[in-house]
């Protein structure tokens, strides 16, 4: 029968085994952490690449939200941003840009800032980490929630919105390391957004330079040549005895004058405001608000938008954007009509076919319309349309 192993040897073996086990566990943890960091790095790289490659922003932001949900092992993630045309310091709510969740999404369009955890993160520009968000107003109806993270989407001191990620009830809280990685990812996403915007503005400057050149060519060459043709026809008409031929020449001269007027309007649009014609800005604003919805939008313009000054043009774009946004989010209708009239005043009529303005709608956006009218010595009214829906009537003098 072999001699029993001494207790000292057994203790040494146990110590070695325990040490080896701890080393193996620590190595596995470090390996998993390295994989996690690599996944975040790749997600950040992909987001920056997509933004700078000119991919549509809404597609890239959807990828940001999905990556945040998956990499944080969350049940749902939401990105809410400041509504266009509203200064961040005046915002009382954010518009939900994208929402990713394991279950089917609910109908939620805004994140409230006043008295909410989202408002705290937005105002303080700091991450809010909640070990248990149950009973805490996050700013949006997210259902049953456990741990939550709310991170400001910010860069260069400007807050663009917030990213909210939440786990299911009774789930483990977010670790400090994961919070740091998520915050870095959010900051990089915001930086990529701003770089993409700077890149877009650079391209717009190049377009402006081309437009200036085209406008000069139209003014210095095309108009002068059309004028010369018109003068020649006028001189010829004075020496023609046949009344039918004289009338025909007169009609052609009138047509040339119309062409000159159209060219001058084009030149004015090429030089107008921020370099983009007001009509184009309005069309872009309408398309941005309705692109991913079932709402049909129709724009009608009566009068020369080129005579609208830069400040009033900015107001007009903001009014149309806010009014169409309200129709999309609150009306419940499937169509919206925008009518722009330019005479002694600039008049904007926005009519949807929905059920009217809900009683619980935050009035901040509607108040902005009235404020813009007051700044322009104009008027603004919001009422129920003759055939239902909501009718926004906004006007201001041109001078």
C-alpha positions as CSV (number, residue, x, y, z in Angstrom):
1,X,0.0,0.0,0.0
2,X,1.6,3.3,-1.1
3,X,2.5,5.9,1.5
4,X,-0.2,8.7,1.9
5,X,0.7,12.0,0.3
6,X,1.8,14.5,2.9
7,X,-0.7,17.3,3.7
8,X,1.9,19.9,2.8
9,X,2.2,18.5,-0.7
10,X,-1.6,18.4,-1.1
11,X,-1.9,22.0,0.0
12,X,0.8,22.9,-2.5
13,X,-1.0,21.1,-5.3
14,X,-4.3,22.8,-4.4
15,X,-2.6,26.2,-4.4
16,X,-1.1,25.5,-7.8
17,X,-4.5,24.3,-9.2
18,X,-6.3,27.3,-7.8
19,X,-3.7,29.7,-9.2
20,X,-3.8,28.0,-12.6
21,X,-7.6,28.2,-12.6
22,X,-7.5,31.9,-11.7
23,X,-5.0,32.5,-14.5
24,X,-7.2,30.6,-17.0
25,X,-10.3,32.6,-15.9
26,X,-8.4,35.9,-16.1
27,X,-7.0,35.0,-19.5
28,X,-10.5,34.1,-20.8
29,X,-11.9,37.3,-19.4
30,X,-9.1,39.3,-21.0
31,X,-9.6,37.5,-24.3
32,X,-13.3,38.2,-24.2
33,X,-12.7,41.9,-23.3
34,X,-10.2,42.2,-26.2
35,X,-12.8,40.8,-28.6
36,X,-15.4,43.2,-27.2
37,X,-13.0,46.2,-27.7
38,X,-12.3,45.0,-31.2
39,X,-16.0,44.8,-32.0
40,X,-16.5,48.4,-30.8
41,X,-13.4,49.6,-32.8
42,X,-14.8,48.0,-35.9
43,X,-18.2,49.5,-35.3
44,X,-16.7,52.9,-34.9
45,X,-14.6,52.5,-38.0
46,X,-17.6,51.4,-40.1
47,X,-19.8,54.3,-38.9
48,X,-17.1,56.9,-39.8
49,X,-16.5,55.2,-43.2
50,X,-20.2,55.2,-44.1
51,X,-20.7,58.9,-43.1
52,X,-17.6,60.1,-45.0
53,X,-18.5,58.0,-48.0
54,X,-21.7,60.0,-48.4
55,X,-24.1,57.3,-47.3
56,X,-27.6,58.6,-46.5
57,X,-27.4,59.8,-42.8
58,X,-30.6,58.0,-41.8
59,X,-29.1,54.7,-42.9
60,X,-25.9,55.3,-40.9
61,X,-27.8,56.4,-37.8
62,X,-29.8,53.2,-38.0
63,X,-26.6,51.3,-38.0
64,X,-25.3,53.3,-35.0
65,X,-28.4,52.4,-33.0
66,X,-28.3,48.7,-33.9
67,X,-24.6,48.4,-33.1
68,X,-25.2,50.1,-29.7
69,X,-28.0,47.7,-28.8
70,X,-26.1,44.6,-29.9
71,X,-22.7,45.5,-28.4
72,X,-24.2,46.5,-25.1
73,X,-26.3,43.4,-25.0
74,X,-29.4,45.6,-24.5
75,X,-33.1,44.8,-25.1
76,X,-33.6,48.1,-27.0
77,X,-31.8,51.2,-28.1
78,X,-33.1,54.6,-29.2
79,X,-31.5,57.6,-30.8
80,X,-33.3,61.0,-30.4
81,X,-32.0,64.2,-32.0
82,X,-32.8,67.9,-31.9
83,X,-35.4,68.8,-34.4
84,X,-34.1,70.8,-37.4
85,X,-34.4,74.6,-37.0
86,X,-34.6,74.5,-33.1
87,X,-31.6,75.7,-31.2
88,X,-30.4,73.0,-28.7
89,X,-30.8,75.3,-25.7
90,X,-34.4,75.9,-26.6
91,X,-35.4,72.3,-27.1
92,X,-38.0,70.8,-24.8
93,X,-38.2,67.5,-26.6
94,X,-36.2,65.4,-29.1
95,X,-37.4,63.7,-32.2
96,X,-36.8,59.9,-32.3
97,X,-34.6,59.3,-35.3
98,X,-34.2,55.5,-34.9
99,X,-35.2,52.7,-32.6
100,X,-33.8,49.2,-32.4
101,X,-35.2,46.5,-30.1
102,X,-35.5,42.8,-29.9
103,X,-39.3,43.0,-30.0
104,X,-41.5,44.9,-32.3
105,X,-41.2,48.7,-31.8
106,X,-44.0,50.8,-30.4
107,X,-45.3,54.0,-31.8
108,X,-43.1,56.6,-30.2
109,X,-41.9,59.8,-31.9
110,X,-40.5,62.1,-29.2
111,X,-38.3,62.0,-26.1
112,X,-39.2,64.6,-23.4
113,X,-36.4,66.5,-21.8
114,X,-38.1,68.4,-19.0
115,X,-37.8,66.5,-15.7
116,X,-36.5,63.3,-17.3
117,X,-33.3,61.3,-17.2
118,X,-32.9,62.0,-20.9
119,X,-33.2,65.7,-20.1
120,X,-30.5,65.4,-17.5
121,X,-28.0,63.8,-19.8
122,X,-28.8,66.3,-22.5
123,X,-28.5,69.4,-20.3
124,X,-25.5,68.2,-18.3
125,X,-23.8,66.7,-21.3
126,X,-22.9,63.7,-19.3
127,X,-23.7,60.0,-19.2
128,X,-26.6,58.9,-17.0
129,X,-26.0,55.3,-15.7
130,X,-29.0,53.7,-14.0
131,X,-28.6,50.3,-12.3
132,X,-32.4,50.0,-12.4
133,X,-34.5,52.4,-14.4
134,X,-37.8,51.0,-13.1
135,X,-40.0,53.8,-11.9
136,X,-37.7,56.5,-13.4
137,X,-39.0,58.7,-16.2
138,X,-36.5,58.3,-19.0
139,X,-38.4,60.6,-21.3
140,X,-40.0,58.0,-23.5
141,X,-42.3,55.0,-23.0
142,X,-39.9,52.1,-23.1
143,X,-42.0,49.6,-21.2
144,X,-40.5,47.4,-18.5
145,X,-36.9,48.3,-18.1
146,X,-33.9,47.3,-16.0
147,X,-30.5,48.9,-16.2
148,X,-30.3,51.9,-18.5
149,X,-27.7,54.1,-20.1
150,X,-28.4,57.6,-21.5
151,X,-25.5,59.2,-23.4
152,X,-25.3,62.6,-25.0
153,X,-24.5,62.7,-28.7
154,X,-22.1,65.6,-28.6
155,X,-19.1,67.1,-30.2
156,X,-17.2,70.4,-29.8
157,X,-19.6,71.5,-27.1
158,X,-22.7,71.0,-29.2
159,X,-25.3,68.4,-28.1
160,X,-27.0,66.8,-31.1
161,X,-29.2,64.4,-29.1
162,X,-29.1,61.4,-26.8
163,X,-28.6,57.7,-27.2
164,X,-30.7,55.5,-24.8
165,X,-30.0,51.8,-24.3
166,X,-31.9,49.7,-21.8
167,X,-31.7,46.1,-20.6
168,X,-34.6,43.9,-19.5
169,X,-35.7,43.9,-15.9
170,X,-33.4,41.9,-13.5
171,X,-30.6,42.0,-16.1
172,X,-27.1,42.7,-14.9
173,X,-26.1,46.4,-14.8
174,X,-23.7,47.8,-17.3
175,X,-20.1,47.5,-16.3
176,X,-17.9,50.6,-16.0
177,X,-15.8,49.4,-18.9
178,X,-18.8,48.9,-21.1
179,X,-20.1,52.4,-20.2
180,X,-16.8,53.9,-21.2
181,X,-16.8,52.1,-24.5
182,X,-20.3,53.1,-25.3
183,X,-19.6,56.7,-24.4
184,X,-16.5,56.7,-26.7
185,X,-18.5,55.1,-29.5
186,X,-21.3,57.7,-29.1
187,X,-18.7,60.6,-29.2
188,X,-17.1,59.1,-32.3
189,X,-20.5,58.8,-34.0
190,X,-21.2,62.4,-33.2
191,X,-17.8,63.4,-34.5
192,X,-18.3,61.4,-37.7
193,X,-21.7,63.1,-38.2
194,X,-20.1,66.6,-37.9
195,X,-17.2,65.7,-40.2
196,X,-19.7,64.4,-42.8
197,X,-21.6,67.7,-42.5
198,X,-18.4,69.6,-43.0
199,X,-17.6,67.5,-46.0
200,X,-21.1,68.2,-47.4
201,X,-20.7,71.9,-46.9
202,X,-17.4,71.8,-48.7
203,X,-19.1,70.1,-51.6
204,X,-21.8,72.8,-51.5
205,X,-19.2,75.5,-51.7
206,X,-17.8,73.9,-54.8
207,X,-21.3,73.9,-56.2
208,X,-21.7,77.6,-55.3
209,X,-18.5,78.4,-57.2
210,X,-19.9,76.6,-60.3
211,X,-23.2,78.4,-59.9
212,X,-21.5,81.8,-59.7
213,X,-19.6,81.0,-62.9
214,X,-22.8,79.9,-64.7
215,X,-24.6,83.0,-63.4
216,X,-21.8,85.3,-64.8
217,X,-21.9,83.5,-68.1
218,X,-25.6,83.9,-68.4
219,X,-25.5,87.6,-67.5
220,X,-22.5,88.6,-69.5
221,X,-23.0,86.5,-72.6
222,X,-26.4,84.9,-73.0
223,X,-28.6,87.8,-72.0
224,X,-26.6,90.3,-74.0
225,X,-26.9,88.1,-77.1
226,X,-30.7,87.7,-76.6
227,X,-31.0,91.5,-76.2
228,X,-29.0,92.0,-79.4
229,X,-31.4,89.6,-81.3
230,X,-34.4,91.5,-79.8
231,X,-33.1,94.9,-80.9
232,X,-32.4,93.6,-84.4
233,X,-36.0,92.3,-84.6
234,X,-37.4,95.6,-83.4
235,X,-35.4,97.5,-86.0
236,X,-36.7,95.1,-88.7
237,X,-40.3,95.4,-87.5
238,X,-40.2,99.2,-87.9
239,X,-39.3,98.7,-91.7
240,X,-42.0,96.0,-92.4
241,X,-45.2,97.1,-94.1
242,X,-47.1,93.8,-93.9
243,X,-49.2,94.0,-90.7
244,X,-49.2,90.2,-90.2
245,X,-45.4,90.0,-90.5
246,X,-45.1,93.0,-88.1
247,X,-47.4,91.3,-85.6
248,X,-45.4,88.1,-85.9
249,X,-42.2,89.9,-85.2
250,X,-43.8,91.7,-82.3
251,X,-44.8,88.3,-80.8
252,X,-41.3,86.9,-81.2
253,X,-39.9,90.0,-79.5
254,X,-42.3,89.4,-76.5
255,X,-41.1,85.8,-76.3
256,X,-37.5,87.0,-76.2
257,X,-38.4,89.3,-73.3
258,X,-40.0,86.4,-71.5
259,X,-36.8,84.4,-72.0
260,X,-34.7,87.2,-70.6
261,X,-37.0,87.3,-67.5
262,X,-36.6,83.6,-67.0
263,X,-32.8,83.8,-67.3
264,X,-32.7,86.6,-64.8
265,X,-34.9,84.6,-62.4
266,X,-32.4,81.7,-62.8
267,X,-29.5,84.0,-62.1
268,X,-31.3,85.3,-59.0
269,X,-31.8,81.7,-57.8
270,X,-28.2,80.8,-58.5
271,X,-27.1,83.8,-56.3
272,X,-29.9,83.4,-53.8
273,X,-29.6,83.2,-50.0
274,X,-27.3,80.3,-49.0
275,X,-26.6,79.4,-52.6
276,X,-29.6,77.1,-52.9
277,X,-32.9,78.4,-54.2
278,X,-35.7,78.7,-51.7
279,X,-37.9,76.3,-53.6
280,X,-35.1,73.7,-53.5
281,X,-34.7,74.3,-49.7
282,X,-38.5,73.8,-49.2
283,X,-38.5,70.7,-51.3
284,X,-35.6,69.3,-49.3
285,X,-37.3,70.1,-46.0
286,X,-40.5,68.4,-47.1
287,X,-38.7,65.4,-48.4
288,X,-36.7,64.9,-45.2
289,X,-39.9,64.9,-43.1
290,X,-41.9,62.6,-45.3
291,X,-39.4,60.3,-47.0
292,X,-39.9,57.4,-44.7
293,X,-43.6,57.8,-44.1
294,X,-46.8,56.9,-46.1
295,X,-47.8,60.6,-46.2
296,X,-48.0,62.2,-49.6
297,X,-46.8,65.8,-49.8
298,X,-47.6,68.3,-52.5
299,X,-45.9,71.7,-52.9
300,X,-47.6,74.5,-54.9
301,X,-45.8,77.9,-55.5
302,X,-47.4,81.0,-56.9
303,X,-45.0,83.9,-57.5
304,X,-41.2,84.5,-57.7
305,X,-39.5,83.0,-54.7
306,X,-36.3,84.7,-55.8
307,X,-37.5,88.0,-54.3
308,X,-37.7,86.5,-50.8
309,X,-34.8,87.8,-48.7
310,X,-32.3,85.5,-46.9
311,X,-33.8,86.1,-43.4
312,X,-37.4,85.6,-44.5
313,X,-36.3,82.5,-46.5
314,X,-34.8,81.0,-43.4
315,X,-38.1,81.6,-41.6
316,X,-40.1,80.1,-44.5
317,X,-38.0,76.9,-44.5
318,X,-38.3,76.5,-40.7
319,X,-42.1,77.1,-40.8
320,X,-42.6,74.5,-43.6
321,X,-40.3,72.0,-41.8
322,X,-42.1,72.4,-38.5
323,X,-45.6,72.3,-40.0
324,X,-44.9,69.2,-42.1
325,X,-43.2,67.5,-39.1
326,X,-46.3,68.1,-37.0
327,X,-48.5,66.7,-39.7
328,X,-46.4,63.6,-40.0
329,X,-46.1,63.0,-36.3
330,X,-49.5,64.1,-34.9
331,X,-52.2,64.4,-37.6
332,X,-52.8,60.7,-38.4
333,X,-53.6,61.7,-42.0
334,X,-52.0,60.5,-45.3
335,X,-51.5,63.7,-47.2
336,X,-50.3,67.2,-46.6
337,X,-50.5,70.2,-49.0
338,X,-48.1,73.2,-48.9
339,X,-49.0,76.3,-50.7
340,X,-46.6,79.2,-51.0
341,X,-47.7,82.6,-52.4
342,X,-45.4,85.5,-53.1
343,X,-47.1,88.9,-53.6
344,X,-46.8,91.9,-51.3
345,X,-46.4,89.2,-48.6
346,X,-45.0,85.7,-48.4
347,X,-47.9,83.5,-47.4
348,X,-47.5,79.8,-46.4
349,X,-50.5,77.5,-46.0
350,X,-50.0,73.9,-44.8
351,X,-53.1,71.7,-44.7
352,X,-53.2,68.0,-43.8
353,X,-56.2,65.6,-43.9
354,X,-55.8,64.2,-40.4
355,X,-57.8,64.4,-37.2
356,X,-56.5,67.8,-35.9
357,X,-53.9,68.8,-33.3
358,X,-54.0,66.4,-30.3
359,X,-54.6,68.1,-27.0
360,X,-51.5,66.6,-25.4
361,X,-49.0,67.9,-28.1
362,X,-46.1,69.9,-26.6
363,X,-46.7,73.5,-27.8
364,X,-43.0,74.5,-28.2
365,X,-43.0,73.9,-32.0
366,X,-46.2,75.8,-32.6
367,X,-44.9,78.6,-30.4
368,X,-41.8,78.8,-32.6
369,X,-44.0,79.4,-35.6
370,X,-45.7,82.3,-33.9
371,X,-42.4,83.7,-32.7
372,X,-41.0,83.7,-36.2
373,X,-44.1,85.5,-37.4
374,X,-43.6,88.1,-34.7
375,X,-40.0,88.6,-35.6
376,X,-41.0,89.3,-39.3
377,X,-44.0,91.6,-38.4
378,X,-46.2,88.8,-39.7
379,X,-49.1,86.6,-38.6
380,X,-49.6,83.0,-37.7
381,X,-52.8,81.0,-37.1
382,X,-53.3,77.3,-36.5
383,X,-56.9,76.0,-36.8
384,X,-59.0,73.2,-38.0
385,X,-59.4,73.1,-41.8
386,X,-62.8,73.5,-43.5
387,X,-62.6,69.8,-44.6
388,X,-60.9,68.5,-41.5
389,X,-57.3,68.2,-40.5
390,X,-55.1,71.1,-39.3
391,X,-54.5,74.3,-41.3
392,X,-51.4,76.4,-40.6
393,X,-51.6,79.9,-42.1
394,X,-48.3,81.9,-41.8
395,X,-47.5,85.2,-43.6
396,X,-45.0,88.0,-43.4
397,X,-44.3,91.1,-45.5
398,X,-41.5,90.9,-48.0
399,X,-39.7,94.0,-46.8
